[in-house]
Amino acid sequence: MKNSILLLIVINFSCILHGQVYEAGIFLGGSNYIGDIGRTNYIYPNKFAGGLIFKYNWNPRIALRATYSYLPIEASDLEADTDFKISRGLQFKNTIHELALGLEYNFYEYDLSSDDKTWTPYILLELAAFNYNYVVSEPIPNQFTYDSKNAFAIPFGFGIKSKLIGDLAIAFETKFRYIFNDDLDYTTPAIPRLNIGGTNSDWYVFTGVSFLYTFGRPACYTKGL
């Protein structure tokens, strides 16, 4: 019995050290913002965005991941669906740089070394830190002073992934970011000209596709002796 337990521990430790499959690659797609200016569609990618991604397949159900994202955003009241916004005519552009850590939970077992577990839908839970520009002051009318700052977001999303060919995999996903600030669009109550009365926090969203190269030894998942 002792020998069996020891063997099980050794096998599991070996799997942790050497047995998992890693994935690294790029993702490309579009980003959009939801706030006080422009349209209010949650999935409306209107700016080209992209980034880098690294995954560690912990087991067939869970993958840990880290990403860097470059996410330009812009909006115009002229594209809004209300007469008030269209007549107001505000617009803005900003750029978000984001680092995120989180996990994917697979609905089906996903094992890239197998022949029959090579695709699955998944949900995505992360914690994200991001950097963006905001308005500091208006020293003279219609000329603003900008600075950048860091903030946190609560990200969640969903997607579907599959082995593509050989060591390549592909994933399609949409990620929603709820932030605790209301100034991605440069609106602020500190400057009368930019105080447009909004009180809700902003969102930003990425929708796109990932291309991933898989490497590392095939996964080994022991089920007992």
GITAHU-V706156 format. One record per pair of residues at least 24 apart in sequence whose ideal C-beta (glycine too) atoms are under 6 Angstrom apart, sorted by the first residue. I is the first residue (numbers start at 0). J is the second residue. D is the distance in whole Angstrom. If there is no record, write none. Layout:
I | J | D
I | J | D
This chain:
3 | 224 | 5
7 | 224 | 6
10 | 221 | 5
11 | 221 | 6
14 | 219 | 5
17 | 216 | 5
18 | 216 | 6
18 | 218 | 6
18 | 219 | 4
19 | 56 | 5
19 | 218 | 6
20 | 56 | 5
20 | 111 | 5
20 | 213 | 6
20 | 215 | 5
20 | 218 | 5
21 | 55 | 6
21 | 214 | 5
21 | 215 | 5
22 | 54 | 4
22 | 211 | 4
22 | 213 | 5
23 | 53 | 5
23 | 212 | 6
24 | 52 | 6
24 | 209 | 6
24 | 210 | 5
24 | 211 | 4
24 | 212 | 6
25 | 210 | 6
26 | 50 | 6
26 | 52 | 6
26 | 207 | 5
26 | 209 | 4
27 | 207 | 5
28 | 206 | 5
28 | 207 | 2
29 | 206 | 6
30 | 70 | 4
30 | 72 | 6
30 | 205 | 5
31 | 204 | 5
32 | 72 | 4
32 | 74 | 5
32 | 183 | 6
32 | 203 | 5
33 | 202 | 4
34 | 184 | 5
34 | 201 | 4
35 | 184 | 6
35 | 186 | 5
35 | 195 | 6
35 | 197 | 4
36 | 74 | 5
36 | 76 | 6
36 | 89 | 5
36 | 184 | 5
37 | 74 | 3
37 | 75 | 5
37 | 76 | 6
37 | 78 | 6
37 | 79 | 5
38 | 78 | 5
38 | 79 | 6
42 | 206 | 6
44 | 206 | 5
46 | 71 | 4
46 | 73 | 6
48 | 205 | 6
52 | 209 | 6
59 | 108 | 4
59 | 109 | 6
59 | 110 | 5
60 | 105 | 5
61 | 102 | 6
62 | 103 | 4
63 | 102 | 5
64 | 101 | 6
65 | 100 | 5
66 | 99 | 5
67 | 98 | 6
68 | 97 | 4
70 | 95 | 4
72 | 203 | 6
91 | 184 | 5
91 | 185 | 5
93 | 131 | 6
93 | 132 | 6
93 | 183 | 6
95 | 129 | 5
95 | 131 | 5
96 | 130 | 5
97 | 127 | 5
97 | 129 | 4
98 | 128 | 5
99 | 125 | 5
99 | 127 | 4
100 | 126 | 6
101 | 125 | 3
110 | 218 | 6
111 | 162 | 6
111 | 213 | 5
112 | 217 | 3
112 | 218 | 6
117 | 162 | 4
118 | 161 | 4
120 | 159 | 5
121 | 158 | 6
122 | 157 | 5
123 | 156 | 4
124 | 155 | 6
125 | 154 | 4
127 | 152 | 4
127 | 154 | 5
133 | 182 | 5
134 | 185 | 5
134 | 187 | 6
137 | 190 | 5
150 | 178 | 6
150 | 180 | 6
152 | 176 | 4
152 | 178 | 5
153 | 177 | 5
166 | 212 | 6
166 | 213 | 5
168 | 211 | 4
168 | 213 | 6
170 | 209 | 4
171 | 208 | 5
173 | 206 | 5
174 | 205 | 5
175 | 204 | 5
176 | 203 | 5
177 | 202 | 6
